[in-house]
Amino acid sequence: MYRGGHLYGTGNPAQLTPHEARTRAFTPRRRGVDPHEVRQFQALVADELTDLHAQVRQLAEENERLKRALRDWQSMHARECRPPNSGHW
């Protein structure tokens, strides 16, 4: 329910795309960092995002497949089951 003191949001959170990670520009500062290192790190982050987005997509598809299978099983099982008695309760 909570993560880091905050409620989980509902729906899909906004996703950072690999392209955004690769192309993000930063304002230069007086004591800046090596731009080459920044670009290497951005490429690493973008590659991880690509992998994570693929995993999320795959897991969502598997989740839908399992939901359908469960619904099918429940429907089949409900047709085969009869109430244990025909009494008032």
Buried (B, 14 or more C-beta within 10 A) or exposed (E): EEEEEEEEEEEEEEEBEBEEBBEEEEEEEEEEEEEEEBEEEBEEBBEEBBEEBEEEEEEEEEEEEEEEEEEEEEEEEEEEEEEEEEEEE
